[in-house]
Amino acid sequence: MSILTVELGKNSYDIVIETGSLASLGGRCADAGLSGTAAVVTNPTVAALYADAVRSSLQEAGFNVVVIEIPDGEEFKNSTTLNRLYDDLLAGGVDRSSYIVALGGGVVGDVAGYAAATWLRGIPFVQVPTTLLAQVDSSVGGKTGIDHPQGKNLIGAFYQPKLVLIDVATLNTLDRRQFRAGLAEVIKYGVAVDVSFFEYVETHLEEILALESESLIETIRRACGLKARIVEQDEKESGLRAILNYGHTLGHAFEALSGYQGLVHGEAVAIGILLATRISEALSFCSREESNRITALLERCGLSVAVPAFDRHQLLEAIATDKKSRGGRITFICNQGIGSYAMSHHTPRELLVLSGLEA
């Protein structure tokens, strides 16, 4: 077992990483001072696998439990799903003395977290991520929200959980495509933040892909630790935290163009990382050798780095909606070699030119 603490003053919380930790959820929620009804928000796939175990753990700790299912998929991370969730919270008697448990991947965590931030002007919530992507990234740091038809994550709030509980055993039932997609977020940390972590993934990738418990716990622990230290310095993304968007500006754009169906998030991020290395190389932030090394690791993970066909005008529009856009220019996160970052500022068209997507 590994326990990390995200130090944010009165908003501090623990990240518990362990194989088989779902059984301890109820006791840990009680220890965190939570009370009342636990509204478990999940999706049908995860509910069939883990809802009973979560319900039992919470009930044994003395909580009343309501299980609420929302549709599975990024295309459902919207206001329609959110409003239906509000209806279910009301029907379930979830009041200000209650809390929400987000049981699932990134979509469940984002929607349930935003519901917690806004229901009755805010009730506590707990993250129980069951995908690699959610375990290493979206469950930590308090970013919650939904998508808008014009762009990803345009509606949301910074709202920290009371606890993040990661049961590594849930990865044994995760679809392999989703697992490999989660590795894109793992690689992001190594490329933009910590070269030693990049090297760890390079040398232990076979064990990670084989779901070897010790390597998985170490990978998740190090990724969460890197994110926690950044969030502690910049909780609401006023500066430093923006580096965690490495690979996401162009990745989000291609994800949106796919209608959130052709590419899953991590696959889009992998393409975004590839293009970010090209841009970094064009700006002399990294060498061709470093760019090739990053690309090789993505490919070893089974992630395609082929850029999808795109409509130039639509891609430019999608890039322009990036949350880091100011006055028509985007703060773009580059990799400075491997293990560090640099920030540059460009128009959407300049990014296409630097990435080689437009002559």
N, C-alpha and C positions, 0 to 999 in steps of 0.2 A: 504494500500500500504506500502511496505517496500523497502527502497533503501540502498544498501550497496556499499561501494567504495573499490575496490581493489587498494591499494596504491603501485604503481610501478613506481614512478617518472613520466617521460614523457609518460610511457605506462599505466598510471592509467586509470581506467574506472569504470562506475557504473553498478551494477546489480539491475534491477528494478523488483520487485516481486509484482504482483497485479492481481486480477481477472478482466478480460476485457481489459488488457493493449495493446492488438494488435491494437486497434483503435488509440493509441498514438504513434505508431511506427514512422510514418513519421515525426512528430514534434520532437521526441527525436533524430532521426537521423540528422535532421537539426540543433538541439541544439548542437549536438556533432561535428558539423563542416563538416559533410559529404556533398558531392556534386555530380553532374553528374548523370550518369545512375546507378540505383540500380538493380543489377543482383540477383534476388531471386532464390536461389538454394534449391530445395525441392524434394520430391518423389511423385509419383502419388496419394498415399493414403492421404497424408497431403495436397497436392495441391487441391484435390477435396473439402476439408473441409475449408481451410484457405487462399488459394492463392488470392481469390478475395478480401477478407478483407484487406490483407496485401498490395495488389496492390493499392486499393483505398486509404488507409492511406498514402502510399508513394506518389501517384500522387497528392493528395490534398496538400501535403507539397512541391510540385513543382518538384519532381523527375521524370525522365523518368524511366520506369520499364520494365525489361526483365525477364520473368519467365522461368527457366530452370529446367527440371525434370531429376533426375538420378534414377536408379533402387533402389528398397527398399530391404535391407537385408545386413548383414555383408559380405556375399559371394561376394557382388559387391563393397566392399571397396578396390579397387585395381587399378592398373595402367591403365587398359582398361577404366574403368569409368572415371578416372581422365583425360585421354587424350580426351575422348569425351566431357567432361566438358570444357576443353580448347578450343575445336573446337566451342562449343556453345558460349563461351565468345567472341571469335573472331568474330563470325557471328553476335552477338548482339551489336557489337561496344563498348565493355567494355574496356575503356582505363585507363590511369593512374589517371584521374580525377574521376573515378567511384569507386564503392564499391560493395561488395558482402553481401547479407543477407542470412544466413544459417537458413532455416525454416524447422525444423524437429527434428529427434532424433539424437543419437550419430553418426551414420554413415554419415548423411548429414552434421553435424557439423564438423566432422573430415575431410571429403573430401573437403567440401567447404572452410574450414579454410586453408587447405594445398594449395588449388588452389589459395586462396587469398595471401598466403605467397610467392607463386612462380610465379604467373601471372605478367608479366612485372616487375619482381623482387620485387613484393610486392605491393598490394593495400589494403585499409582498408576493414574490414569486421565486421559484426554485428551478434551476435548469438541470434536466437529466438527459443529456444528449446521447443519442444512439447511433450516430454516424460519425465516421472519422472527421469529416469536415466540421461538423458541429463541435466535436470534442476538442479539436485543436484551435478552433477559431471563433465561430459565431456564438458559442455559449459563454464565452469569457469577454468581459469588457463592457457589457450593458448596452450595446447597440440593439435597439428593437425597432420594428417598423413593418410597413407594407409597401408594395410597389404601386406606382401610378401608371396608367396607360402610356405616358410619355417617358417613363424612365424608372429604373430600379431603385428601391429604397429612398424615394423622394419624400415619403411621409414616415415620421418616426420620432423616437425620443431616446435620449440617453437615460437608462433606468437599470440600475445594478440589481442583480439577483441577491438573495440572502444566502444562497449556497449553490455550488455547481458539483454534482455528483456524477462521476464518469465510471461506468461499469464497462471495462474493456471487453468483457465476455459478450456484450451485445454486438461486437463487430463480427462474431462468428456467424451471425444470421444476416449480415449486411450484404446486399447485392454487390458482386465484384466490381461492376462498373462504378458504383457509388464509392466503394472503397478506394479504387484507383483515383477517382476524381478528388477525393479528400487529400491525396498525397500532393496535389498541386499546392494546396495551402501550406502543407508541411515544407515543401521546397521553397516557397515564398520567404519563410522566416530565414532559412539558410542563406538564400541569395542576398536578401536586403539587410539582414541584421547580424548573422552569426556564422562565420565560415566554418567553425568547428562543428556546428550542428549540420551544416551542409555535408561535411566530410563524414559525419556519423551516418547520415542517411545513405550516402554513397557506399559505405563499407558494410552496412547492415541491411541493405534493401531486400536481400533474399529472405532474411528472417522476418522482416516487416511484412513482406508480401505473403509469407507463410503463416501470418498471424501468430507468431511466436510471442507469448505473453510478456516476457521480460523486455524484449525489444520494443513492443508496442507501448508498454508503460513508460519506458524511457523516452521514446519519441514524443508521446503525448505530454509527458511531464516537462520536457525541455521546450516544446512549442508553447505550452501554456505559460511556462515561466517567462519566456521571452515576451509574450504578449502582456502578461501581468506587469512586468517592469515598465513597459512602455505606457500602458494605461495609467499606472500610478503617477507618471510624470505628466500625462496629458489626457485626462479623463474624457474630455469633450471635443477632442480632435481640433484643437486650436493651432497645432503646429506639428510636433513630433509624431503624434499618432497617425498622421497621414501616410507615413512610410508603410503602414500595414495595408495600404491600398495598392502596393506594388503588384503589377500585373492585372489590376482590376479595371482601369480606365477603358482600355480597349477590350478587355474580357467582358465587362458588363455590356459594352456596345454590341458585341457579337451575340451575347446571350439574349439581349432584347430583340435583335433582328431575327433570331430563331423562334421568336414567340414563346420563349422559355420552355420549349419542347424539344427542339433539335439538339441542343447542347445542355447538359447539366452544368451547374455552376462551376465546379472544379475543372471541367473540360474547357470551359470558356476562359477560366483563369490561366490554364496552361498555355493557351494560345496567346493570352495577354502577356504572359511572362516571356514567351518567345519574341513577341514584337517589342516588348520593353528592352530585351537584350539587344535587339537590332538598333533601336533608338539610342540606347546607351553607347553602343559601339560607334554609331554615327557621330555622337557628341564627344567621343574619345574618353568616355567614362570607364569603358572596359575593352578588353582586347578580343580579337577573334577567337583566340584559344579559350578564353573564359566563357564567351558566348556559346561556343561549341560544347563545352563541358556541361553547361546548364541544360542545353538542349538534349544532350545525351542522357542526362539523368531523368528528364521528363519522359523520354522515349523508353527508357528502361522500366519506368513505372507503368508502361502500357498506355500512356497518354498521347493522343494524336496532336501533333503540332501543325497540321495542315490548316492553312487559313481558309475558311469557308468562302464560297462565292458570295459577293455582296453587291448591293446597289450603292454606288459612291455617295449619292445625295442622302440616302437613308442612313448610311454609316456616319456621315458628317453630322447629321442631326442627332443621332444617338450619342455620339461623343460629346456634342455640345451640351447635353443635359447632365453631364457629369457633375456631381455635387461640389467638385473642387474647381468648377469654372467660375472665373471672376472677370467681368468685363470682356468676355469673348476669348479669354486665354485660360488655359488649364494648367494647374500645378501638377506636373507629371513626375512620378517617382521613377527614377532610373536606378540601376544597380551600378555601384562604383566597384568594379571588380566583382568578387564574390565575398559577401559578408558585410557589405556596407552599402550606403545609398547616397544619392545626390538628387536634388530637386531642380527641375527646369520648368520654364513657362512657355507654352506654345498654343497657337490656334489649332483647332481640329485639323485643318488642312496641312499645317506644318507637321503634325504628328504622322499623318499619312505619308508624307514625303520622306520623313526621317526613317519610318519603318519599312520603306521600300514598297508600300502598297500603291503609291502614286508617283509617277515619274515627275 
